[in-house]
Amino acid sequence: MSDAVQLGLGGFAALILLIAIRMPIAYAMILVGGIGTMIINGPVLVLSQLKTLAYGQFSIYDLSVVPMFVLMGAIASKTGLSQALFRAANAWLGWMPGGTAMAAIAGCAGFGAVCGSSLATASTMGKVALPELRRYKYSGALATGTLAAGGVLGILIPPSVVLIIYAIIVEANIVTMFMAAFIPGILAVILFILTIAIYVAISPDAGPKGGAPGRAEFVAATVGMIPVLIIFGLVIGGIYVGLFNPTPAAAVGVALVLVFGLLQRKLDWTDMREALLETASTTGMIYLILLGAELLKIFMSRSGLPQEAAQWVATSGLGPMTVLILLLVALILLGCLMDSLSMILLIIPFFWPVLVEVNGGIYQMADGAGYGMSTEDLKIWFGILALIVVELGLITPPVGMNVFVISSLAKDTPMIETFKGVMPFFGAEIVRVSILIAFPAFTLWFPTVLQ
């Protein structure tokens, strides 16, 4: 092992240590990447890169979609869309055992399709659905576990900021990634609802039936969901059928959500100011992490660590599926230490060369000769799998950001109960990953048909 590779390993270990002691990941990556490159190539190269690196990173046209979708979600959280979604879902499902919890999952999926943020989905739907779950005397574990798990739907169901960042890292088509996420996203909703049904079948007192709505209430709730369907249909449907690219689609989404909020008189200047400030703060954080990730990638590339790792795996004798599963398990474990966006930016540049090396272009599981798909298909398939396991970091200790968000709303429920409540959904996610690994067509079929 060369000195440069050893330096790369040391830099990676230092990065994990800095993250563990709670240094912001953007600063940790900038520090490790800058110092590491300086040791290998001297300070002149680092200073030369810093002169143009930020502009080169942030002037990428595809990145302009990020603040637009963030703004769309920030405005949507203040316009009453979440209440309308939950009322409609509850009218359809609330009369069944566990139905209100199922309605919360459906509401999270619908709001995630407008918002694109897991934390915002969990927080907004938590405020809407938690009072109803309490009113029907749901157990604390099921109520809070459902909302924490439902929030993870926002990271995969388009539009998803993390999905966009992944596509940019591996140079995949953003529209194709959105298409590929559709069926796995629907599969998650189905599995989560089945999980709740099994939960209440085992513990009936945990999720009592809600009240059946009257005809007028049912119709009114269903009609109230129409604006969400229009927004989703025009934005995501417009992308799917090729009416416009993601950036114009995001601008259309912002305009539609803004018009809805103004027409409903649920949006004032204070709300707009808060939405704009939230967008600026979130976008600035994302861009700073992107800059740190690029500096770290330069350091690691010059150290030769990713290439060394890929070569080691290729000559290790491990089968392609074994490699894939090991990488996904590593993502789950790392999700216990950092947030989803940071993990995608930090880990994917290491893992992607390994998969490309293992793939080899031929799918023959018996002799381990690859995954049987093109590099472009591999980008899509692995991206969806990676995002699903990255989601799990949002509901697993010690970080479990969605759990912390819901616990801040349900102060009467101990956090340990919420973690217990999300475990059945964790199991459902493992089932979903297993299905998508066994049957790649679930991920690749929809983009192929639309294209």
N, C-alpha and C positions, 0 to 999 in steps of 0.2 A: 504494500500500500504506500503510495507516494506521500511526501510531506504535504502537498496541496490537498489531497483527499483527507488526510488526518486533520488538517486545518478546517476543512469543510465540516467534518464530524464534530469537531470541537465547537465550531460556530453554531451548529444546529443544537447541540446540547446547551450552549449558553443561551440561545433563544428560548428554548423550553423553560430554562431556569428563570429567565426574566419574566416570561409570561406567568409562571407559577407564583412569582412574588408580586404579581398584579401590576407590572409595568404595562401601560397601554401598548397593544400589539404593534401599532404603527411605529411608535418610537423604538420598540425593541427591534423590529426588522430594519429600520433605518440605521440604528446603532450597529447591529451585527453585520449588516450588508456593507456599510461604509467602512468599518474598521477592517473587516475581512478582505475586501477588495484592496484597501490601502496596504495591508500586509503583503498581499500577493504581487500587486503591480505598482505600489507607491501612491502618494497623495495626489500627484498631478492628474492621474487618470480619474480619480474620484471627483476632484474639483471640476475637471472637464466634463464629466458626465452630468454632474449636478447643474451645470450651466444650461443644458438643453433637455435634461431628462423629464423634468416636470411638464414642460410645454409639450414634449413629444408624447407623454402619456395622456395628458388631459385634453389634448386637441383631437383625439380620436373621435370621429363622428359617432360611432356606435355608442360611446359612453354618454352622449347627450341624452340618451333615452333614460338614464338613471334618475336624474333630478326630476324629469317629467313624471315618471311613474311614482316616485316618492311623493311629489306634490299631489298627484291624483289620490293616493292613499290618505294623505294628511287631510285633504279637503273632505274625502268620503267619510272619514271618521267623525266629522262634525255635522253631517247633513241629515242624519236620521236613516241612512240606508241600512244600517245594521238592524235597527228596530223593525223596519219593514220586512227584511229578510227573515228575522226570527219569528215575527208574527205569522208570516205565510207558512214557514216550515212547521210551526207549532200547530197551526190550523190543520195541516195535513197529517201530522204524525203524533201530536200530543195526546190523543185519546188512547194510545197503546201503552202497555207497560214499558217504562223507560222512554216513552215517546218524547218527553220534553228534552231529555238529554240527546236523543236522536235529532230533534229539531235544532239543538245547539250545534251539532256537528254539521248539519246541512247549512245552517246559517254561517258557520265559520268558512265552509267551502265557498259559499256565494260571496261573502265579503272578501275572502282571499282572492277571488277572481277580479275584484275591483281594486283591492288594496295592494297585494303583492308583498306584504310584510307579515312575518309570523308574530312578532311581538305586538304589532298594532292590531292584528286579528284577535289574538288572545285577550288583549286589554279591552278592546271595544266590545267584543261579543261577551266578555266576562261581565261587563257593566250591564249589558242588556239581559243576558240569560240567567245570571246568578240569582236575582230576586225571584224569578219564576221557579227555578229549581228549589229554592228555599220554600216558596209558597206551597209547593206540592210535597214538601218534606222529604226530598231526596237526601240520601246519606252524604255526608261531607266529602268522603273519598270519591264517590261516583260523580258528584256535581263538579268538584274542582278538578278531578282527574280528566273528566270529559272536556272541560274548557281548555285546560293546559294542552291536552293532546290535539284538540280541534285547531288550536292556533298553528300547529306545524303545517297544516294544509296550505297556509299562505306562502310557504317557501317554494312549493312545487307547482301549484295551480297557477297558470299564467294570468297576469304578468308577474314575474318573480325577479326581483333585483339580483338575487344570488344566482339564478339561472342565467341571467344576462352576463354577469361577471364571469361565470364558468365558460360560457360560449366565447367570450373575448380572450380568455387565457389560452384555450386550446384551439382558437381560430375556427370555431364552429359557426354555422349559420344560426343567428338568434331565432329567426322564424321557424326553422326546422326544430330547434330545441323546444320552442313553445308547442309545436305540434306533437312532439314526442311525449311531452309531459301530460297531455290530455287524458289518455286512457289510464296511465298509472295514478293520476289524480282522482279519477272517478273510482278506480279500484280501492283507493284509500278510504273514500267516503263509504263505500259498500262494506268494507271490512270493519270500519269503526262502528257502523250501525249494527252489524252482526255481533260485534264484541259487546255492545250495550245489551242487545237482546239476550245473549248468553249470560251476561252478568246478572240481569234482573230475573232470568229463569232460575239461576242458582240462589240469588238473594232477593226475593220479591219485594221485601220492605225497602230495599235500597233505591228503587225507582218506581214509585206508584204511578198509576194511570193519571193523566190530566183530565180536565173537563172537555167534553166534546163541544165544539163551537156550534152556534146556531147557523142557519143557512146564510143570513145576512152578514154575520161576522166572518164566515168562511169566505164568502165572495169578496168582501172588502179587503180581507187579508191577502187573498190571492191577487187581486187587482193591484194592491200596494207593492207587489213584487215586480210589476211590469217595468218600472224605470231601471231596475237593476238588470233585467234581461236585455233591455234596449242598450244600455251602456256596454254590457259584456258583449252583446252581439255585434255592435258596431266596432268596438275596439279590437277584441280578440278575433271575432268572426271576420272582420275586415282584414286582419293580418293573415288569417288562414286562407282566405280566398284570393288574396293578392291585391286588395284594393289599395293598401298602403303599407309601407315599411314600419317597423316598430316605433321609430321616433315620431313620425307624423301621427301614428295611432295613439301614442301617449299624449300628444298635444290635443287630439280629439277627445280623449278620455278626460283630461283636465277640464276642457270646455264643457263637456256634457255634465260632469259632476258639479261644476260650478253653476251651470244653469239650473240644474235640479235643486241645489241648495238655495239659490235665490228665489226660485218659483215657490218652493215650500216655505220660504221665509225662515229657514233654519240656519242661515249663514249671514253673519254680520261682519263689520270691519275688524272687530276683535278676533273673531274666528279666522279671518283671512290672514291677519298679522301673525297669529300663532302658527297657522299652517305654513306660511312662508318661512318663518324663523325655524320651524321644525325641519322643513325641507333643506334649508341652508346648512343647518347643523348636521343633519344626517348625511347629506351629500359631501360636505367637507370632510366628515369622518371617513366615508368610503374612499374618497379620492386620496386622502393622506395614507390610508392603508394600501391603496394601489401603488403609490409612490414607494412606500417601504417594501412592498412585495417585489417591485421591479429592481430595487437596489439589492435585495436579498438574492433574487434570481441571477443577477449579474455575478455576485460573489460565488454562489454555488456552481454556476456554470464554469467559472474560471478555476474553481477548485477541482472540478471533475467529479464531484460526488454523485450527481444524478446519473451520469454515464457509467460510473463504477457500479452503482446499485443496479442499474439495468443489466449490465454485463454479468454481475454476480447472479441475479435471478435467472438469466437466460442459461447459465451453465450449472445451475444448482440441481437440475433434474426435477424440479417441481412442475406439476402439470399446470396448464393454464387456469383451470378452475380453482385449483389450490391457491395460486397466486392472487387471483381476483378476490377470493374469500378472505385471504390474509390482509389484503389492502383495505377491504371494507371493514373488517374487524378493527384494524388500526384507526380508521376514521371514526368508528364508534368510540373507541377509547380516548382519542384526542378530543372528541366532542365533549368529554367530561372536563376539559381544561380551558376551552376557548369557544368563542361564538362561531356561528356557521360561516359568515362571510370571511372572517379571518382564516378559518381552517381551509376553505376553498382556495384562498390566495396563497396560503403557506404550503399546503400539502400537494395540491394538484400538479404544480411544476415538477415535483419529485416523482409522483406516482405515474403520471402520464407517459414519460419515456419508458418506464418499466413495462407497461401494458403494450406499448408499440413494439418493444423488443420481443415480448412473449407472443404477440399475435401471429406474426409470420404470414398472415394472409390465408391460412387454411384451417378449417374447423374440423379437427379430428381428435375428439376427447380421449380416445383410447390410447393414442401415443403422444398426446400432449403437444400437438403441433400448431396450436393457435385457437382463435375463436371463430374462424370461418366467416369473417366479415371484413369489409373494407375498413380502412382507417377512419373514414368519415362516419360509417355506421358505428364503429367502436367508440368514437367520440360521443355520439348520441346515447348509446346504450349505457356506457360507463357513467356519463354525466347524470343520467336519471338515477342510476343506482347510488352514485355518490351523494346526490342531494337528499335522497331518502334517508341514508344512514347519517348524514350530517344533521337532518331534522332531529334524530334521536338525541343529539346533544342538548337540544332545547328542553328535553323532559327527563334527563338523567342527572343525578348528582355528580359532582358538587355544584356545577354551574347551573344547569336546568333553568334557563332564563324564563321560560314560559311558566314554570312552577312558581318562581319568585313573583312574577307579575300577578298570577291568580291569587297567590297567598296574600299579596298586599290588598286585594279586594275582599278576600274571605278571611278576615282576621280571626274569626271564631273557629276556623278549621286548622288544626296543627299541620305544619308543612309535611310531616311524616305521613299524614293521612293522604295528602295530595300526591305524594310520591307513590304510595300504595295504589291510589286510584289510577295512575297513569300506566302502571305495569301491564295490565291487560292490553292496553293500546300499544305498548312497546312490543308485546308478543304479536299483535296484529301486523305491525310494521315488519317484523322479522318474516312473517308469512308472506307479506307483499314482496319483500326483497327476494325470497326464495322463488316465488312464482315468476318474477321478472328475470331471474337468472336462468331458470329452467326453460323459459319461453321468451326469448328476446323479441319475438314478433309482437308481443304486447306493447313494446316500446317503439319498434321500427315500422309497424304496419301502417299506422295513421299518417306519418309523414310521407311514406311511399305512395299511398292512395291519393293524398291531396296534391302531391307534386306530379 
